[in-house]
């Protein structure tokens, strides 16, 4: 994963410093043509945690953003 992050950061650096419009358009074209190819594979623990979260939502066992911020302020 570290190598992937390093590669991603290098590519971002190249894109941010490039003034070559044709190159940037070609990169954009590649990204558009592969959109949707990235599928996230979840392990059994992640699937279980998502199911637990959905169950909490269905039963109303969650906090609003305002409630969470209030609790956070009191905690700090």
PyMOL Python script that loads the backbone (N, CA, C, O; Angstrom):
from pymol import cmd

cmd.read_pdbstr("""\
ATOM      1  N   UNK A   1       0.822  -1.194   0.000  1.00  0.00           N
ATOM      2  CA  UNK A   1       0.000   0.000   0.000  1.00  0.00           C
ATOM      3  C   UNK A   1       0.865   1.256   0.000  1.00  0.00           C
ATOM      4  O   UNK A   1       0.501   2.276  -0.586  1.00  0.00           O
ATOM      5  N   UNK A   2       2.016   1.166   0.668  1.00  0.00           N
ATOM      6  CA  UNK A   2       2.911   2.317   0.712  1.00  0.00           C
ATOM      7  C   UNK A   2       3.372   2.691  -0.696  1.00  0.00           C
ATOM      8  O   UNK A   2       3.430   3.871  -1.039  1.00  0.00           O
ATOM      9  N   UNK A   3       3.698   1.689  -1.506  1.00  0.00           N
ATOM     10  CA  UNK A   3       4.125   1.948  -2.888  1.00  0.00           C
ATOM     11  C   UNK A   3       3.013   2.606  -3.695  1.00  0.00           C
ATOM     12  O   UNK A   3       3.271   3.491  -4.511  1.00  0.00           O
ATOM     13  N   UNK A   4       1.771   2.169  -3.466  1.00  0.00           N
ATOM     14  CA  UNK A   4       0.639   2.757  -4.173  1.00  0.00           C
ATOM     15  C   UNK A   4       0.481   4.221  -3.779  1.00  0.00           C
ATOM     16  O   UNK A   4       0.257   5.068  -4.644  1.00  0.00           O
ATOM     17  N   UNK A   5       0.592   4.529  -2.511  1.00  0.00           N
ATOM     18  CA  UNK A   5       0.491   5.918  -2.058  1.00  0.00           C
ATOM     19  C   UNK A   5       1.616   6.780  -2.634  1.00  0.00           C
ATOM     20  O   UNK A   5       1.393   7.927  -3.020  1.00  0.00           O
ATOM     21  N   UNK A   6       2.820   6.218  -2.687  1.00  0.00           N
ATOM     22  CA  UNK A   6       3.947   6.964  -3.249  1.00  0.00           C
ATOM     23  C   UNK A   6       3.727   7.238  -4.738  1.00  0.00           C
ATOM     24  O   UNK A   6       3.988   8.340  -5.220  1.00  0.00           O
ATOM     25  N   UNK A   7       3.247   6.231  -5.454  1.00  0.00           N
ATOM     26  CA  UNK A   7       2.967   6.389  -6.880  1.00  0.00           C
ATOM     27  C   UNK A   7       1.888   7.452  -7.089  1.00  0.00           C
ATOM     28  O   UNK A   7       2.025   8.329  -7.941  1.00  0.00           O
ATOM     29  N   UNK A   8       0.838   7.365  -6.318  1.00  0.00           N
ATOM     30  CA  UNK A   8      -0.250   8.331  -6.427  1.00  0.00           C
ATOM     31  C   UNK A   8       0.271   9.753  -6.197  1.00  0.00           C
ATOM     32  O   UNK A   8      -0.078  10.672  -6.938  1.00  0.00           O
ATOM     33  N   UNK A   9       1.092   9.925  -5.185  1.00  0.00           N
ATOM     34  CA  UNK A   9       1.639  11.252  -4.881  1.00  0.00           C
ATOM     35  C   UNK A   9       2.569  11.761  -5.978  1.00  0.00           C
ATOM     36  O   UNK A   9       2.566  12.951  -6.295  1.00  0.00           O
ATOM     37  N   UNK A  10       3.366  10.859  -6.558  1.00  0.00           N
ATOM     38  CA  UNK A  10       4.238  11.268  -7.662  1.00  0.00           C
ATOM     39  C   UNK A  10       3.417  11.721  -8.863  1.00  0.00           C
ATOM     40  O   UNK A  10       3.733  12.727  -9.499  1.00  0.00           O
ATOM     41  N   UNK A  11       2.359  10.971  -9.168  1.00  0.00           N
ATOM     42  CA  UNK A  11       1.508  11.338 -10.292  1.00  0.00           C
ATOM     43  C   UNK A  11       0.821  12.680 -10.045  1.00  0.00           C
ATOM     44  O   UNK A  11       0.704  13.499 -10.956  1.00  0.00           O
ATOM     45  N   UNK A  12       0.376  12.897  -8.833  1.00  0.00           N
ATOM     46  CA  UNK A  12      -0.237  14.187  -8.491  1.00  0.00           C
ATOM     47  C   UNK A  12       0.767  15.304  -8.700  1.00  0.00           C
ATOM     48  O   UNK A  12       0.428  16.349  -9.256  1.00  0.00           O
ATOM     49  N   UNK A  13       1.997  15.095  -8.261  1.00  0.00           N
ATOM     50  CA  UNK A  13       3.043  16.105  -8.454  1.00  0.00           C
ATOM     51  C   UNK A  13       3.259  16.400  -9.937  1.00  0.00           C
ATOM     52  O   UNK A  13       3.367  17.562 -10.330  1.00  0.00           O
ATOM     53  N   UNK A  14       3.322  15.349 -10.764  1.00  0.00           N
ATOM     54  CA  UNK A  14       3.522  15.539 -12.202  1.00  0.00           C
ATOM     55  C   UNK A  14       2.364  16.335 -12.813  1.00  0.00           C
ATOM     56  O   UNK A  14       2.580  17.261 -13.594  1.00  0.00           O
ATOM     57  N   UNK A  15       1.157  15.969 -12.454  1.00  0.00           N
ATOM     58  CA  UNK A  15      -0.014  16.648 -13.004  1.00  0.00           C
ATOM     59  C   UNK A  15      -0.048  18.107 -12.560  1.00  0.00           C
ATOM     60  O   UNK A  15      -0.349  18.991 -13.362  1.00  0.00           O
ATOM     61  N   UNK A  16       0.254  18.358 -11.317  1.00  0.00           N
ATOM     62  CA  UNK A  16       0.188  19.726 -10.788  1.00  0.00           C
ATOM     63  C   UNK A  16       1.232  20.647 -11.425  1.00  0.00           C
ATOM     64  O   UNK A  16       1.014  21.855 -11.523  1.00  0.00           O
ATOM     65  N   UNK A  17       2.353  20.088 -11.855  1.00  0.00           N
ATOM     66  CA  UNK A  17       3.418  20.929 -12.409  1.00  0.00           C
ATOM     67  C   UNK A  17       3.430  20.956 -13.938  1.00  0.00           C
ATOM     68  O   UNK A  17       4.199  21.706 -14.540  1.00  0.00           O
ATOM     69  N   UNK A  18       2.586  20.146 -14.558  1.00  0.00           N
ATOM     70  CA  UNK A  18       2.585  20.081 -16.024  1.00  0.00           C
ATOM     71  C   UNK A  18       1.839  21.253 -16.640  1.00  0.00           C
ATOM     72  O   UNK A  18       0.795  21.681 -16.148  1.00  0.00           O
ATOM     73  N   UNK A  19       2.398  21.756 -17.720  1.00  0.00           N
ATOM     74  CA  UNK A  19       1.734  22.782 -18.527  1.00  0.00           C
ATOM     75  C   UNK A  19       1.341  22.225 -19.888  1.00  0.00           C
ATOM     76  O   UNK A  19       0.903  22.969 -20.765  1.00  0.00           O
ATOM     77  N   UNK A  20       1.496  20.924 -20.063  1.00  0.00           N
ATOM     78  CA  UNK A  20       1.222  20.273 -21.331  1.00  0.00           C
ATOM     79  C   UNK A  20      -0.260  19.876 -21.395  1.00  0.00           C
ATOM     80  O   UNK A  20      -0.667  18.865 -20.821  1.00  0.00           O
ATOM     81  N   UNK A  21      -1.043  20.671 -22.089  1.00  0.00           N
ATOM     82  CA  UNK A  21      -2.483  20.444 -22.147  1.00  0.00           C
ATOM     83  C   UNK A  21      -2.820  19.097 -22.779  1.00  0.00           C
ATOM     84  O   UNK A  21      -3.723  18.402 -22.314  1.00  0.00           O
ATOM     85  N   UNK A  22      -2.107  18.727 -23.827  1.00  0.00           N
ATOM     86  CA  UNK A  22      -2.380  17.443 -24.488  1.00  0.00           C
ATOM     87  C   UNK A  22      -2.136  16.278 -23.535  1.00  0.00           C
ATOM     88  O   UNK A  22      -2.916  15.326 -23.495  1.00  0.00           O
ATOM     89  N   UNK A  23      -1.065  16.358 -22.781  1.00  0.00           N
ATOM     90  CA  UNK A  23      -0.769  15.304 -21.814  1.00  0.00           C
ATOM     91  C   UNK A  23      -1.871  15.214 -20.763  1.00  0.00           C
ATOM     92  O   UNK A  23      -2.343  14.123 -20.443  1.00  0.00           O
ATOM     93  N   UNK A  24      -2.278  16.360 -20.230  1.00  0.00           N
ATOM     94  CA  UNK A  24      -3.312  16.372 -19.200  1.00  0.00           C
ATOM     95  C   UNK A  24      -4.644  15.861 -19.742  1.00  0.00           C
ATOM     96  O   UNK A  24      -5.371  15.159 -19.040  1.00  0.00           O
ATOM     97  N   UNK A  25      -4.967  16.210 -20.986  1.00  0.00           N
ATOM     98  CA  UNK A  25      -6.191  15.703 -21.601  1.00  0.00           C
ATOM     99  C   UNK A  25      -6.116  14.188 -21.804  1.00  0.00           C
ATOM    100  O   UNK A  25      -7.110  13.483 -21.633  1.00  0.00           O
ATOM    101  N   UNK A  26      -4.934  13.695 -22.168  1.00  0.00           N
ATOM    102  CA  UNK A  26      -4.753  12.249 -22.332  1.00  0.00           C
ATOM    103  C   UNK A  26      -4.919  11.534 -20.994  1.00  0.00           C
ATOM    104  O   UNK A  26      -5.544  10.476 -20.926  1.00  0.00           O
ATOM    105  N   UNK A  27      -4.368  12.103 -19.948  1.00  0.00           N
ATOM    106  CA  UNK A  27      -4.514  11.507 -18.608  1.00  0.00           C
ATOM    107  C   UNK A  27      -5.982  11.500 -18.208  1.00  0.00           C
ATOM    108  O   UNK A  27      -6.484  10.508 -17.680  1.00  0.00           O
ATOM    109  N   UNK A  28      -6.670  12.615 -18.462  1.00  0.00           N
ATOM    110  CA  UNK A  28      -8.096  12.684 -18.139  1.00  0.00           C
ATOM    111  C   UNK A  28      -8.867  11.623 -18.906  1.00  0.00           C
ATOM    112  O   UNK A  28      -9.764  10.984 -18.356  1.00  0.00           O
ATOM    113  N   UNK A  29      -8.525  11.433 -20.166  1.00  0.00           N
ATOM    114  CA  UNK A  29      -9.182  10.427 -20.994  1.00  0.00           C
ATOM    115  C   UNK A  29      -8.981   9.022 -20.426  1.00  0.00           C
ATOM    116  O   UNK A  29      -9.905   8.209 -20.417  1.00  0.00           O
ATOM    117  N   UNK A  30      -7.776   8.748 -19.958  1.00  0.00           N
ATOM    118  CA  UNK A  30      -7.498   7.437 -19.359  1.00  0.00           C
ATOM    119  C   UNK A  30      -8.372   7.236 -18.130  1.00  0.00           C
ATOM    120  O   UNK A  30      -8.977   6.176 -17.964  1.00  0.00           O
ATOM    121  N   UNK A  31      -8.443   8.238 -17.273  1.00  0.00           N
ATOM    122  CA  UNK A  31      -9.253   8.119 -16.071  1.00  0.00           C
ATOM    123  C   UNK A  31     -10.733   7.919 -16.407  1.00  0.00           C
ATOM    124  O   UNK A  31     -11.414   7.108 -15.779  1.00  0.00           O
ATOM    125  N   UNK A  32     -11.224   8.660 -17.397  1.00  0.00           N
ATOM    126  CA  UNK A  32     -12.625   8.526 -17.781  1.00  0.00           C
ATOM    127  C   UNK A  32     -12.911   7.144 -18.355  1.00  0.00           C
ATOM    128  O   UNK A  32     -13.970   6.569 -18.102  1.00  0.00           O
ATOM    129  N   UNK A  33     -11.969   6.614 -19.124  1.00  0.00           N
ATOM    130  CA  UNK A  33     -12.201   5.308 -19.755  1.00  0.00           C
ATOM    131  C   UNK A  33     -12.151   4.166 -18.748  1.00  0.00           C
ATOM    132  O   UNK A  33     -12.700   3.093 -18.998  1.00  0.00           O
ATOM    133  N   UNK A  34     -11.501   4.387 -17.621  1.00  0.00           N
ATOM    134  CA  UNK A  34     -11.425   3.329 -16.612  1.00  0.00           C
ATOM    135  C   UNK A  34     -12.347   3.588 -15.434  1.00  0.00           C
ATOM    136  O   UNK A  34     -12.320   2.840 -14.457  1.00  0.00           O
ATOM    137  N   UNK A  35     -13.165   4.636 -15.507  1.00  0.00           N
ATOM    138  CA  UNK A  35     -14.100   4.936 -14.421  1.00  0.00           C
ATOM    139  C   UNK A  35     -15.030   3.749 -14.213  1.00  0.00           C
ATOM    140  O   UNK A  35     -15.579   3.202 -15.170  1.00  0.00           O
ATOM    141  N   UNK A  36     -15.194   3.370 -12.998  1.00  0.00           N
ATOM    142  CA  UNK A  36     -16.058   2.244 -12.681  1.00  0.00           C
ATOM    143  C   UNK A  36     -15.315   0.925 -12.615  1.00  0.00           C
ATOM    144  O   UNK A  36     -15.882  -0.082 -12.190  1.00  0.00           O
ATOM    145  N   UNK A  37     -14.060   0.913 -13.025  1.00  0.00           N
ATOM    146  CA  UNK A  37     -13.282  -0.313 -12.963  1.00  0.00           C
ATOM    147  C   UNK A  37     -12.816  -0.628 -11.544  1.00  0.00           C
ATOM    148  O   UNK A  37     -12.515  -1.776 -11.220  1.00  0.00           O
ATOM    149  N   UNK A  38     -12.761   0.401 -10.705  1.00  0.00           N
ATOM    150  CA  UNK A  38     -12.275   0.211  -9.345  1.00  0.00           C
ATOM    151  C   UNK A  38     -13.394  -0.325  -8.465  1.00  0.00           C
ATOM    152  O   UNK A  38     -14.325   0.402  -8.118  1.00  0.00           O
ATOM    153  N   UNK A  39     -13.300  -1.573  -8.113  1.00  0.00           N
ATOM    154  CA  UNK A  39     -14.273  -2.185  -7.222  1.00  0.00           C
ATOM    155  C   UNK A  39     -13.606  -2.402  -5.881  1.00  0.00           C
ATOM    156  O   UNK A  39     -12.472  -2.873  -5.795  1.00  0.00           O
ATOM    157  N   UNK A  40     -14.323  -2.053  -4.852  1.00  0.00           N
ATOM    158  CA  UNK A  40     -13.797  -2.204  -3.504  1.00  0.00           C
ATOM    159  C   UNK A  40     -14.181  -3.584  -2.992  1.00  0.00           C
ATOM    160  O   UNK A  40     -15.354  -3.957  -2.987  1.00  0.00           O
ATOM    161  N   UNK A  41     -13.194  -4.320  -2.570  1.00  0.00           N
ATOM    162  CA  UNK A  41     -13.426  -5.639  -2.010  1.00  0.00           C
ATOM    163  C   UNK A  41     -13.385  -5.518  -0.487  1.00  0.00           C
ATOM    164  O   UNK A  41     -12.378  -5.099   0.084  1.00  0.00           O
ATOM    165  N   UNK A  42     -14.474  -5.885   0.155  1.00  0.00           N
ATOM    166  CA  UNK A  42     -14.555  -5.808   1.608  1.00  0.00           C
ATOM    167  C   UNK A  42     -14.317  -7.179   2.213  1.00  0.00           C
ATOM    168  O   UNK A  42     -14.722  -8.202   1.661  1.00  0.00           O
ATOM    169  N   UNK A  43     -13.645  -7.177   3.371  1.00  0.00           N
ATOM    170  CA  UNK A  43     -13.481  -8.449   4.073  1.00  0.00           C
ATOM    171  C   UNK A  43     -14.695  -8.687   4.961  1.00  0.00           C
ATOM    172  O   UNK A  43     -15.550  -7.809   5.074  1.00  0.00           O
ATOM    173  N   UNK A  44     -14.789  -9.834   5.583  1.00  0.00           N
ATOM    174  CA  UNK A  44     -15.971 -10.193   6.359  1.00  0.00           C
ATOM    175  C   UNK A  44     -16.195  -9.257   7.544  1.00  0.00           C
ATOM    176  O   UNK A  44     -17.340  -8.984   7.905  1.00  0.00           O
ATOM    177  N   UNK A  45     -15.129  -8.768   8.147  1.00  0.00           N
ATOM    178  CA  UNK A  45     -15.260  -7.840   9.275  1.00  0.00           C
ATOM    179  C   UNK A  45     -15.867  -6.524   8.809  1.00  0.00           C
ATOM    180  O   UNK A  45     -16.744  -5.976   9.476  1.00  0.00           O
ATOM    181  N   UNK A  46     -15.411  -6.016   7.677  1.00  0.00           N
ATOM    182  CA  UNK A  46     -15.943  -4.769   7.147  1.00  0.00           C
ATOM    183  C   UNK A  46     -17.420  -4.913   6.787  1.00  0.00           C
ATOM    184  O   UNK A  46     -18.213  -4.008   7.045  1.00  0.00           O
ATOM    185  N   UNK A  47     -17.786  -6.032   6.201  1.00  0.00           N
ATOM    186  CA  UNK A  47     -19.183  -6.289   5.845  1.00  0.00           C
ATOM    187  C   UNK A  47     -20.038  -6.335   7.105  1.00  0.00           C
ATOM    188  O   UNK A  47     -21.137  -5.780   7.137  1.00  0.00           O
ATOM    189  N   UNK A  48     -19.534  -6.994   8.136  1.00  0.00           N
ATOM    190  CA  UNK A  48     -20.261  -7.090   9.406  1.00  0.00           C
ATOM    191  C   UNK A  48     -20.445  -5.707  10.040  1.00  0.00           C
ATOM    192  O   UNK A  48     -21.522  -5.399  10.551  1.00  0.00           O
ATOM    193  N   UNK A  49     -19.399  -4.873  10.008  1.00  0.00           N
ATOM    194  CA  UNK A  49     -19.498  -3.537  10.581  1.00  0.00           C
ATOM    195  C   UNK A  49     -20.498  -2.672   9.819  1.00  0.00           C
ATOM    196  O   UNK A  49     -21.229  -1.891  10.427  1.00  0.00           O
ATOM    197  N   UNK A  50     -20.535  -2.806   8.509  1.00  0.00           N
ATOM    198  CA  UNK A  50     -21.521  -2.065   7.712  1.00  0.00           C
ATOM    199  C   UNK A  50     -22.925  -2.518   8.072  1.00  0.00           C
ATOM    200  O   UNK A  50     -23.822  -1.689   8.228  1.00  0.00           O
ATOM    201  N   UNK A  51     -23.126  -3.810   8.203  1.00  0.00           N
ATOM    202  CA  UNK A  51     -24.449  -4.336   8.575  1.00  0.00           C
ATOM    203  C   UNK A  51     -24.862  -3.830   9.953  1.00  0.00           C
ATOM    204  O   UNK A  51     -26.027  -3.498  10.173  1.00  0.00           O
ATOM    205  N   UNK A  52     -23.914  -3.773  10.875  1.00  0.00           N
ATOM    206  CA  UNK A  52     -24.219  -3.254  12.208  1.00  0.00           C
ATOM    207  C   UNK A  52     -24.617  -1.781  12.142  1.00  0.00           C
ATOM    208  O   UNK A  52     -25.551  -1.356  12.822  1.00  0.00           O
ATOM    209  N   UNK A  53     -23.910  -1.007  11.325  1.00  0.00           N
ATOM    210  CA  UNK A  53     -24.242   0.398  11.160  1.00  0.00           C
ATOM    211  C   UNK A  53     -25.620   0.589  10.545  1.00  0.00           C
ATOM    212  O   UNK A  53     -26.379   1.457  10.977  1.00  0.00           O
ATOM    213  N   UNK A  54     -25.946  -0.211   9.547  1.00  0.00           N
ATOM    214  CA  UNK A  54     -27.266  -0.130   8.930  1.00  0.00           C
ATOM    215  C   UNK A  54     -28.362  -0.498   9.921  1.00  0.00           C
ATOM    216  O   UNK A  54     -29.432   0.110   9.921  1.00  0.00           O
ATOM    217  N   UNK A  55     -28.098  -1.494  10.765  1.00  0.00           N
ATOM    218  CA  UNK A  55     -29.066  -1.883  11.792  1.00  0.00           C
ATOM    219  C   UNK A  55     -29.260  -0.742  12.791  1.00  0.00           C
ATOM    220  O   UNK A  55     -30.386  -0.474  13.209  1.00  0.00           O
ATOM    221  N   UNK A  56     -28.185  -0.075  13.173  1.00  0.00           N
ATOM    222  CA  UNK A  56     -28.294   1.077  14.073  1.00  0.00           C
ATOM    223  C   UNK A  56     -29.153   2.173  13.455  1.00  0.00           C
ATOM    224  O   UNK A  56     -29.969   2.781  14.148  1.00  0.00           O
ATOM    225  N   UNK A  57     -28.982   2.430  12.180  1.00  0.00           N
ATOM    226  CA  UNK A  57     -29.769   3.453  11.497  1.00  0.00           C
ATOM    227  C   UNK A  57     -31.249   3.074  11.498  1.00  0.00           C
ATOM    228  O   UNK A  57     -32.109   3.914  11.764  1.00  0.00           O
ATOM    229  N   UNK A  58     -31.543   1.813  11.202  1.00  0.00           N
ATOM    230  CA  UNK A  58     -32.929   1.344  11.162  1.00  0.00           C
ATOM    231  C   UNK A  58     -33.609   1.470  12.519  1.00  0.00           C
ATOM    232  O   UNK A  58     -34.807   1.750  12.582  1.00  0.00           O
ATOM    233  N   UNK A  59     -32.867   1.267  13.611  1.00  0.00           N
ATOM    234  CA  UNK A  59     -33.455   1.332  14.954  1.00  0.00           C
ATOM    235  C   UNK A  59     -33.324   2.715  15.579  1.00  0.00           C
ATOM    236  O   UNK A  59     -33.742   2.929  16.717  1.00  0.00           O
ATOM    237  N   UNK A  60     -32.746   3.650  14.837  1.00  0.00           N
ATOM    238  CA  UNK A  60     -32.622   5.017  15.353  1.00  0.00           C
ATOM    239  C   UNK A  60     -31.505   5.200  16.358  1.00  0.00           C
ATOM    240  O   UNK A  60     -31.485   6.192  17.086  1.00  0.00           O
ATOM    241  N   UNK A  61     -30.592   4.277  16.409  1.00  0.00           N
ATOM    242  CA  UNK A  61     -29.491   4.351  17.370  1.00  0.00           C
ATOM    243  C   UNK A  61     -28.291   5.052  16.742  1.00  0.00           C
ATOM    244  O   UNK A  61     -27.287   4.426  16.402  1.00  0.00           O
ATOM    245  N   UNK A  62     -28.426   6.359  16.600  1.00  0.00           N
ATOM    246  CA  UNK A  62     -27.336   7.159  16.065  1.00  0.00           C
ATOM    247  C   UNK A  62     -27.484   8.580  16.579  1.00  0.00           C
ATOM    248  O   UNK A  62     -28.536   8.950  17.101  1.00  0.00           O
ATOM    249  N   UNK A  63     -26.432   9.377  16.433  1.00  0.00           N
ATOM    250  CA  UNK A  63     -26.435  10.769  16.859  1.00  0.00           C
ATOM    251  C   UNK A  63     -26.437  11.671  15.637  1.00  0.00           C
ATOM    252  O   UNK A  63     -25.854  11.348  14.601  1.00  0.00           O
ATOM    253  N   UNK A  64     -27.103  12.806  15.782  1.00  0.00           N
ATOM    254  CA  UNK A  64     -27.033  13.800  14.712  1.00  0.00           C
ATOM    255  C   UNK A  64     -25.676  14.480  14.787  1.00  0.00           C
ATOM    256  O   UNK A  64     -24.965  14.359  15.785  1.00  0.00           O
ATOM    257  N   UNK A  65     -25.324  15.188  13.736  1.00  0.00           N
ATOM    258  CA  UNK A  65     -24.049  15.896  13.722  1.00  0.00           C
ATOM    259  C   UNK A  65     -24.004  16.920  14.859  1.00  0.00           C
ATOM    260  O   UNK A  65     -22.969  17.091  15.504  1.00  0.00           O
ATOM    261  N   UNK A  66     -25.123  17.597  15.101  1.00  0.00           N
ATOM    262  CA  UNK A  66     -25.183  18.595  16.170  1.00  0.00           C
ATOM    263  C   UNK A  66     -24.958  17.947  17.544  1.00  0.00           C
ATOM    264  O   UNK A  66     -24.229  18.486  18.377  1.00  0.00           O
ATOM    265  N   UNK A  67     -25.590  16.788  17.772  1.00  0.00           N
ATOM    266  CA  UNK A  67     -25.407  16.082  19.046  1.00  0.00           C
ATOM    267  C   UNK A  67     -23.955  15.653  19.225  1.00  0.00           C
ATOM    268  O   UNK A  67     -23.393  15.770  20.314  1.00  0.00           O
ATOM    269  N   UNK A  68     -23.370  15.168  18.173  1.00  0.00           N
ATOM    270  CA  UNK A  68     -21.988  14.728  18.226  1.00  0.00           C
ATOM    271  C   UNK A  68     -21.048  15.899  18.512  1.00  0.00           C
ATOM    272  O   UNK A  68     -20.129  15.779  19.322  1.00  0.00           O
ATOM    273  N   UNK A  69     -21.281  17.026  17.848  1.00  0.00           N
ATOM    274  CA  UNK A  69     -20.453  18.205  18.092  1.00  0.00           C
ATOM    275  C   UNK A  69     -20.593  18.691  19.525  1.00  0.00           C
ATOM    276  O   UNK A  69     -19.608  19.101  20.138  1.00  0.00           O
ATOM    277  N   UNK A  70     -21.803  18.649  20.065  1.00  0.00           N
ATOM    278  CA  UNK A  70     -22.031  19.059  21.448  1.00  0.00           C
ATOM    279  C   UNK A  70     -21.287  18.147  22.419  1.00  0.00           C
ATOM    280  O   UNK A  70     -20.644  18.617  23.358  1.00  0.00           O
ATOM    281  N   UNK A  71     -21.380  16.850  22.185  1.00  0.00           N
ATOM    282  CA  UNK A  71     -20.660  15.903  23.026  1.00  0.00           C
ATOM    283  C   UNK A  71     -19.140  16.103  22.934  1.00  0.00           C
ATOM    284  O   UNK A  71     -18.410  15.988  23.919  1.00  0.00           O
ATOM    285  N   UNK A  72     -18.703  16.404  21.718  1.00  0.00           N
ATOM    286  CA  UNK A  72     -17.284  16.625  21.494  1.00  0.00           C
ATOM    287  C   UNK A  72     -16.786  17.858  22.269  1.00  0.00           C
ATOM    288  O   UNK A  72     -15.717  17.825  22.878  1.00  0.00           O
ATOM    289  N   UNK A  73     -17.565  18.931  22.238  1.00  0.00           N
ATOM    290  CA  UNK A  73     -17.206  20.142  22.970  1.00  0.00           C
ATOM    291  C   UNK A  73     -17.148  19.882  24.476  1.00  0.00           C
ATOM    292  O   UNK A  73     -16.245  20.361  25.161  1.00  0.00           O
ATOM    293  N   UNK A  74     -18.116  19.124  24.980  1.00  0.00           N
ATOM    294  CA  UNK A  74     -18.145  18.807  26.414  1.00  0.00           C
ATOM    295  C   UNK A  74     -16.971  17.917  26.813  1.00  0.00           C
ATOM    296  O   UNK A  74     -16.430  18.045  27.911  1.00  0.00           O
ATOM    297  N   UNK A  75     -16.588  17.027  25.924  1.00  0.00           N
ATOM    298  CA  UNK A  75     -15.495  16.102  26.206  1.00  0.00           C
ATOM    299  C   UNK A  75     -14.164  16.835  26.283  1.00  0.00           C
ATOM    300  O   UNK A  75     -13.322  16.539  27.131  1.00  0.00           O
ATOM    301  N   UNK A  76     -13.991  17.798  25.382  1.00  0.00           N
ATOM    302  CA  UNK A  76     -12.724  18.522  25.330  1.00  0.00           C
ATOM    303  C   UNK A  76     -12.728  19.539  26.417  1.00  0.00           C
ATOM    304  O   UNK A  76     -11.757  20.278  26.574  1.00  0.00           O
TER     305      UNK A  76
END
""", "prot")
cmd.dss("prot")
cmd.show_as("cartoon", "prot")
cmd.util.cbc("prot")
cmd.orient("prot")
